[in-house]
């Protein structure tokens, strides 16, 4: 398949420009279309009809995941790759469940991005993730395994990752520039949303459901 247009979406201008330069170097005849949030993804997709979409998971106004969900409900044949700093099995499987074709962790080598776009443009799946074995197993089983629904915001996921590393609420607050009281409120809300009793059970919940590895 000849790649005529690729749509990339990231709310950080430097990241977006870096991706655009990388893709233009690898695909010199391909038009690179940019978007800064999920709403713009939908607008630009409808306007330009790109061959492949590379969407950041976390963006303001509307996430890349939510934008993909809306677009794939309208056209299941769209070829979309999710590009995320959260390498979790739950996010990857939920993305595949809605019709996504690729999942690339932002810590992956840059050549994985190029390989992923090429593979997805040909109608193949592509994963650059430490959960690749579980993802492939899920696909091979006919996608019949239960997938935990991701109902947590980007900030909540960031806090979850920091809690899993043993950081205190005070330390998390300092790193995220939030007050101790705010972090404690988030921690309480996470425990409530997960339906557990304390932080220890919260961690068990996230590891058991593949939201953390």
N, C-alpha and C positions, 0 to 999 in steps of 0.2 A: 504494500500500500504506500502510495506517495503521500508524504505528509505536507499538506499545503498550509494548514493552520494549527497552531498549538495555543491554547489559552492557559495562562499561568495566573494563580491568585495567591497573594500574600499581603498582609496588611503592613509589613515592614518594607519601605521603599528600597533600602539597600539590598535586602534579601531578594526582593522581586527583580531588581535590576541585575543582580548577580546571576539569578536563574536565567533571565532573558539572554544575557551575554553567553552563558554556558550553552544554552540551546541554539543560539544563533551560530555559534562556532561549530557545533555538531550538525546542525541542519541549516546550512547557509541559504537555501532557497525557500525556507519555511517562514511564513509570517507569524510573528510572536505577538499575541494579544494579551494585555495585562488587565488585571482586576484587583481591587484592594479590599473587597469584602464580598460576602455571599450574594447580596442583592445585585452587585455589579456583575458577578459571575453569571447570573441568570440573564441579565440584560445583554451582556456581551456574547453569551452563547447563542441567544436567539437572533442576534444581529449578524454574527460572523459564522456560525455553524462550524466550529473547530473540529479537527479530526480527533484530537486528544485534549483532555482537560487535566491539568496538574494543580490540585487545590490544597492549600494549607488547611489543616484541620481547624486551627484556632484563628478566627478573624472577628472583628467587631460587627455589630448589626446582625449578621447572620454567619454562622460557621460554614466552613467548606463542606462538612458532613451534611448539614441541613440543606445547603444549596444543591448538593448532589442528590439528596433524597427527593427534592422537588423535581429536579430535571429528569431523574430516572423514572419517576412515576409517569412523566409525559413521554419519554422515549427510552425504553429499556436497552436500546442498542448503543447508547452513548458510551464512550470509552473514557473512564475517569480514574485517575490515580490520586490517592490521598497521601499528602506529604505532611508528616507530623512529628513533633518532638516527643509525643507520648507513644512509645512502642509497647502497646498493650494488646493482648489477645482479644479482649472484649471489643475494643474499638475496631480492630482489623476485621473481626468476624461480623460485627454489625454492619460494617461498610460493605463487605461481600454480600451480606444478606439483602441489602437494598439494591444490589446490582453493580457495585464497584468492581473494577478489574485489577487494580494495583494498589499496593500499600508500601510506602517507603518511609523509613525512619529518617529524620533529619540528620542523624549522626552517621548515616551511611556514606561511603565514598561517592564522589560526584559521578563516576562512571555508572553507578547503579541507577541514577536518574535517567541517563541516556538509554541504558539497556531497558529500563522499565517502560519508557515511552515507546521505544521501538517494539517491544513485545506486545504491549497493550494495543498499539496501532494495528497489529496483525491479528487482533482478536484473542490474544493469549492472556493468561494471568501472570502477574509478576509481584514478588514479595521481596523486600529487603528488610528483614525483621528477625530478631532473635526468637520469635515465636513461629518461624516459618514451618517447622515440623508440625505443630498443632494446626496451623492454618491449612496446610496441604491435607492433613488427616481429616479435617472437617469437610473439605471439598470432596475428598475421595469417598466419604461416607454418605454422599448425596445431600449434604447440608441438612441432616436430620437431627443433629445434636442441638440441644437447647443452648441458646446464646444469651448470656446475661445482658439485659438492656442497660445502656450507658445513660444515666440520668444525672450526671455530674458536670458542672461547668469547668472551664479551663482553670480558673482559680482554685476550685475545689480539688481538681486533679493534682495541681501543683502542691497544695497543702497535703494531700494524701501521700504523695511521693516523699515529701519532707518528713512526715510523721513516720513513714516506713523506715526512714534512715535514722530514727531515734532522736530527732530534733525536738526540743521543747517548744511550747507555744511562744515563749519569749524569743527564742532563736528564729522561729519561723516568721514572727512578726517583724523582727529586725531585717530579715532578708527580703521580705515582701513589702517593707515600708508600711506595715499595718499595725494597729495597736494590739496589745495583748488581749484586750477585751474582744476585739473583732475576731482574732484567731480562735479564742475560746468559743465564741458564738458559732463560728464555722465548724469547729470540731464537734460541738453539740449537735448541730444540724446534720452533719455527716453520719453521726451515730444514729440519729433518728431516721434518716432516709434509708440507711442500710438495715434498720430493724434489729440492731444489736444493743448490748448493754454498756459497753465501755470501749476504750481505744484498742485494747488487745483483741477483742472480738471483731472490731472494725477491720483491723489488719488481716485477720483470718478470713473475713468476708471478701476482702479485695483480692487476696492471693488465691482463694478457692475459686472465685469467679473469673480469674484471669485478667482482672483489671490492673493488677500489679504482677510483676514476675519476680 
